[in-house]
Amino acid sequence: MEKKTTQNIMSMDLDEIRIMVKKHGINVCIIGIGRIGLPTAITFANSGLPTIGVDINQELVDMINSGNFPLKDEPSYEQLFEEVIKTKKLIATTKIEEAVHNSDVIVLSLPTPMIDKIPDYSALQSVAEKLGNLIKKGSIIIVESTIEPGFVENELIGIIESSGTLKAKIDFGIGVCPENANPGEIFYDFNNRPRLVGGIDEKTTAIILEVYKHVFPVELVEMPDCKTANAVKLTTNVFRDINIAFINELALMFEKLGIDTMKVLDAAKRKYNFQVHYPGSGVGGPCLPINSYQLLNSARHVGVKLSMIESARKINENMSDHVVKLTSSAFKESNNSLQNSDILILGVSYKPNVKDIQLSPAEKIISKLQNLGTNVHIYDPYFSSDTVFGIKVEDNLDDILPKMDATIIVTDHDDFKNIKISSFTKMKNPILIDTRGIIDPSSAKLEKIIFRGLGRGNF
């Protein structure tokens, strides 16, 4: 890696920094170049700032440097990716030491998963331990990972300082700009959604704002500190988790009342102050479930009980049980046994139109069905011929349907919305369970399919 000349940007005034940014004189390092980190690195590089991406995954690094775009479900980035790789505006490496030492701005885009419902910040902590000895004086560290309010102030700064000789606010700056992107729509979000910026002091915040103004053509909302910015990020996501739980709970009741939840929501969303959320088989992904547990973790530390969030999590996590109950009910109506039946799962991604199974409700549903003695099969165009949850994914829907007793729609990929209802009549014992509200119950009835729709009433 070629040695680059860097400078102490903390010692510059804002006019000098603006000039440096405009002349592309700020070197940027993105640590973590996965689902969010790679689009972030591409965006920084496309703005003209020399950018290096760091990741521990050698296969991913080689893939990127060879010009092979790894995020096929983010097609809007492919052309930009090819351009910044070809022009060497973006390179990838596993060598964090050289990358950090030669950079002025270090962006952390690392995963923050959970273990046994406790947030896991080990990736951030591990990198922070290294940064103390690697960053040069004047560096700016920006955390884009989703973290609890106070994690930067109470833990991350201490780790960096204790592992090196530099002091925050004096020798380096640190701030946050929580990523605000929806997988599958990251390009749109990076170019349209406002970003939150908060630093440990006014100078750091101002520098981050200058850099991000150059990179992202969106509104930048200045926050008073890091913890407030992170609180906003979690509030917006947990709002969704709670409201999905609210609709899921209503859907369970509406089923018993013979009310179609989708009809209710279609009418309700016409009211000016109603924000529609939809029922489903659960809430997955790297954000919503984890974000709720991040707030619950923070609440425990300060002796507060967040009852509503706890209830929402319980409701959403139990939806997989309800899907299995619907399936069992349909088999009972057909006078067939679940034991040794063949059931097709349509979609294993946690959300539509992306290749991502993080905390997908499909995993729980599959496990519960297998425990009941069923033979579970999977069809998902994003994982064709892959092995997911220990099952080889089918590559042709028309070929597998005639061998099935039932189909459960778990993920509402756009491809599935175009499947003709008559296709499901090819099954040996036509049973169709729709957990995402994409099937018209009356059309299933006309085709003499035994149908169960989550929240759709007793059709």
Buried (B, 14 or more C-beta within 10 A) or exposed (E): EEEEEBBEBBEBEEEEBBEBBEEEBBBBBBBBBBBBBBBBBBBBBBBBBBBBBBBEBEEBBEBBBEEEBBBEBBEBBBEBBBBBBEEEBBBBBEEBEBBBBBBBBBBBBBBBEBEEEEBBBEBBBEBBBBBBBBBBEBBBBBBBBBBBBBBBBEBBBEBBBEBBEBEBBEBBBBBBBBBBBEBBBBBEBBEEBEBBBBBBEEBBBBBBBBBBBBBBEBEBBBBEBBBEBBBBBBEEBBBBBBBBBBBBBBBBEBBEEEBBBBEBBEEEEEEEEEEEBBBBBBBBBBBBBBBBBBBBBBBEEEEEEBEEBBBBBEBBBBBBBBBBEBBBBBBEEBEBEBEEBBBBBBBBBBBBBBBBBBBBBBBBBBBBBBEBEBBBBBBBBBBEEBEBBEBEBBEEBEEBBEBBBBBBBBBBBEBBEEBEBEEBBBBBBBBBBBBBBBBBBEEBEEBEBBBBBBBBBEB
